[in-house]
């Protein structure tokens, strides 16, 4: 159990309070921007209330993503205010080292990080999945989306209809497996099982297929003839490939996909196992998985970088300057994180390098700057 003395509580409360204020401001900005985007999509099927609900459901994922930047700016403002009022100087004079002040602040941030992690791992993925499902079903009524595990499609043409079950949404150009139920006059005529559906040159190609055709023929057995019931017959065949039309395109699937970074660690782990068992590329999902495990290092690095900026300045700095510096650092780290991650996937580097290297570089930079301030 963590124990705080009066000074540690004061430092932690100061940083947490300013972090929550910055976090709220960033969420309001992101929420307003998202709502403006959704207003442009309002139609007869996608109403104003649904657009507002979609925006609210997106806030948990935005909050999870914005927390490191909010912590950086909040710590700069909170500790910077203490520095401007000479409170940190008094602590140094009374024997508090910079590292002791850092770990005092880190205790409070750790508790806040646990709350945010719970938000990002349990609430945010479900909220994001429901938001996408609600909006896309409103815009495309023939779809029934059930998140990353799979979905159903339906198609009606006169007296014929098809119901298509997609077992897993691997990506916007690969579905696996796929089952197609064909009906005519409300009677099941054919069932088609395919291991994969690959999107090629504007149409879908089913691979490794087993087809079972059903038909009703006049009964030959005397008992069935007496009941005046037809006899059900099965005809089975296998095919290596079969081009077909599905009521969904690769471009549309991109908009229906729940983004990788919003998946929970548990979902990512399960999905990586599925991809590996089927011989599919799991690198993007492995990168997202390791990035989530690297999130504590991101928090430590962001907070550690604040201290040389605060203790290294010999003059008072305005709040606007600190916010500007915090935004620059946050944007720079985000860009570095994206570059390392993409390079690790493209050039087949160990994804753990792409996930942890930006955080380790941030901590090393903070450590070097901190040594110069002592």
N, C-alpha and C positions, 0 to 999 in steps of 0.2 A: 504494500500500500504506500502511495506517495504521501509524504509529509511536507507541509509548508510552514515556514515561519511568517511573521507579519510582512517582512520585506519581500519575500518570495511571492506571497499572495498579491501584494501590491503591484509588483512587476508583471506577474502573470495576468492579473485583471486588466492592467493598462493595455497590454498587447492584445489580449483577447477582445476587449471592448472595441478598440480601433479596427481590429481585423473584421469583426462582425459588421461594423458600420460600412467599411469599404466593400465587404462581401455583398451586403444588401444593395449598395449603390450599383455595383457591377451587375447584380441580378436584375435590378430594375431596368438598366440600360439594355441588357440582353433580352429581357422579356419584352420590352417595348419594341425593339428591333424585330424580334420574331413575330410579334403580333401584327406589325405592319406588313410583313411578308405574307402572313396568312390572310389578311384582309384582301389581298389581291387574288386569292384563290376562292373566295366566297362565291357560291352558286346556289342553284335551287336545292341541290343535294347536300352541299357543304355550307351549313348555316353560320351566322355570326356567333352563336353560342358555342358551336363546335370549334370554331377558330379560337375563341377565348379559352375553351377547355384544353385544346391542344397546346396553347402557349403555357398554361399553368402546369400541364404535365411535363413540359420540357424543362421547367425550372430545376428539378432535382439533378438532371445530368449537367446542366450549366453550372449549378452550384458546386458539384463535385470537380468539374474541370477548372473552375475559376479559383478554387480555394488556395492553391499555392501562390498565385499572384496577389490575391487578397491578403494573405499572410505577409508577404513581402512588403506591400505598401502599408498595411496596418502596423507592422512592426517598425517601419521607418518613421511613420507619423507618431506612434506612441512613444517609442524610445527617443525619438528626436525631440519630442516635447519635453521629456524628462531631462535630456541633455541641455536644452535651451534654458531650463529653469535651474540648472546646476545640480539637479538631484543625483544624476549619475556620478558627477564629480565628487559629491559628498560621500557616496557609497565607496568610490575608489579610495578616498582619504581614510575612511574608517576600516579599510582592510579588505574590501570586496574586490577580488580580481575580475578581469573581463570574463574568464572562463566560468567563474562562479555565477556571475550575472547571467551568462548565456544559459547555463543549465537550470537556473531558477526560472527563466522564461520558458525554457524547453519543457518543463514539467506541465505548465498550463497548456502549452501548444499541443502536447501529446494527448491530453484529455480531449481537446477540441478535435484533433485529428482522428481519434477513435470514433467520435460522433459523425464526422464527415465520411469516414470510411464505411460506417454502417449505412449512411445515406447512399453512397455510391455503389455499394455491393448488394444491397437488398431492395431499396426503394427505387433508385434511378433506373436500373434495367427494366423492371416491371412497368414503371411509368413511361419510359421511352417506347417499349413494345406496345403498350395499350394506346399511346398517342398515335403511333404509326398505323396501328390496326384501325382505330376509329376514323382517322382522316382518310386513309386509302380505301376503306370500305365505303365511305361516303362519296369519294370521287370515282370509284370503280366498283359498282354494286355487284358485279359478277364474281368478286373475289372474297374468299374467307381466309384471312391471314392469321396464323397462330404463332407468329414469332419465328425464331430461327430453326425450330424443330421441323417445320413444314407447313403446308397449307393446301387448301382445296380450290379447284377451279370448276366452273360449270359453264356449259355452252349449249344453247338451244337453237335448232334450225328446223322449223316446221314440226314434223312428227318425230324427228330424231333429236337426241340429246346425248351429251357426254358429261361425265363427272370424272375429274382427274385429281388423283391424290398424289401430292409431291411429298415424299418422305423427309427429305432434307434439302434445304436451300443452301447449297455449297457456295455458289456465287451467282452473279447475274447471267452466266453462260453455261452453268452446269447444275442440273437437278438430279438427285439420286436418292432412292429409286423412284420410279414413276409407275403408277397404276391407272389405267384408263378403263372406265366402265361405259360401254355404249348401249344406249336404249333406243328402241323404236316402238312407237305406240305404247309407251310406258312398260315395255317388256325388255328385259336384259337380253341383248343379242351377242355381246362379245366382251371378254375381259382380256386386257393386254397388260402384261407385266414387263417392265423394262428396267435394267440395272441402272441405266443412266439416260439422261436427255441432254444432248449437247447442242448449243446454239451455233450454227454455222451458216454464214452468208445469208442471213435474213430468215432462216427457218430452223426448226428443231429437228434433230436426228436422234431417234431412239436407238439404243445399243443393247445387244444381248437380250433379245425379246422372246417371250413365250406367249403365244396367242391361244386363247380357248374360245371357240365359237359355240354358241348354244342355239339349238333349233328344236321346234316341236313338230314331230311327225305323227301320222296316224298310228295308233297302237296296233301291234300285232298279237299281243297276248289276249286270250279270250277274257280274262278278268278285267283288263283295262278297257277292252271294247265294251263290256257290259256297263262300265262306269262312264262311258263316253268321254274319256280323258285322253288327251294326246300324250305321246311319249317324248320325254326330254332326251335329246342326244347331244353328245359333246364331240367336238373335233379340235384336236390340239396340234399346233405346229410351232416350230422355233425359227427365229430369224436372227441374223447377225446385226442388221441395221435396217431402219425404216424411217424415211423422212415423214414428218407429220406437221400439222399446224396446231399449235396450242394457243389458247386465247390470252397469251401474255408474251411480251417481247423482252429482249434483254434490257432495253432502255427503261421499260416500266419496272422491271425487277430491281433495277438500281435504286429507284425511289421507294420501293417496298422493303428494301433491306434495312434491318436494324444494324447500325454501324458497329464495327468490331469493338471500338474503344468503349462502347456503352455496355458491353456484356460483362457479367460478373466473373470473378476468378473461377468459380466452380463451373459455370457454363463454358468458359473458355477451355478449361481443362478437359471437359467432356467432349467438346467439339474437336479439339486437337486430337484426341484419341480416335474419334470417328474418322477424321481425315487421314491419319496415319494408317489405320487399319485398311482403308480403301485406296491406299497408295496415292493420295492427293496432297497438294502443296499446303502445308500448315504453317509456313513461315510468318505470314501476317498475323495469324492468331497467336503464335508463340511469342511474337514481339509484343503484342498487346498484353499477354499474360505476364511476361517478365517486367513490362513497364509498370504494371500494377504492383508487383512485388518490390519494385524500386521506388515506389512513392514515398516511403519513410525517408529515404536518402534525399529525395527532392525537397521535402519539408526541412530536413536538417540543413541542406545546402542553402535554401532560400533564407532561413533564419540566420545562419552563420554569416552570410554575406552582408547582412544588415549591420553587424557589429563593427567591422572596419570602416564602414561608411559613417557610422555615428561617432565612434571614438577617434577616428582618424581626422575628423574635421575640427579645426581649431577656432571656428567662428560659427555664429548662429546661422542656420539655414532655414528658409521659409518652408511652409507646408507644401506650397506649390512646387518648389524645387524637388522636395523629397518624393512627391507623387510622380513627377516627371522621371526622376531617376528610377523609381520602382517600376514604372511602365516600361522603360527602356530595357531594364534587366529582365523583366518577365517576358517581353517579346523576344529578346535575344536568346533566352534559354529555350523558349518554345520553338524558335527556328532551329536552334542547334539540336534539340531533341528530335525534330522531324527529319533533319538531314541525316543524323546518325542512324535513325531507324530505317529510313528508306534505303540508305546505302547498304545496310546489313542485309536487307531483303533482296535487293537487286544483285549484289555481288556475292550473295550466299555466305556472308560472314556469320559467325555465331550470333544468333539474335540476342543473346544475353549481353553481348558487347554493345549492340545498338541500344539496348534498354538501360544499362547501368552506366555507360561511359559519360553521357552528359551530366548525370548527377555527381559522379566522382570528380569530373573536371570542375564543377561548381564548388564542391567542397574543398578541393585543392586550391582553387583561386581564393576562396574565403580564408583558408589557413595561411596562405602566403601573405595576403593583405593584413591579416591579423598580426602576424609576426612583425610586420613593419611598424605597426602602431604601438607596440610595446616599448 
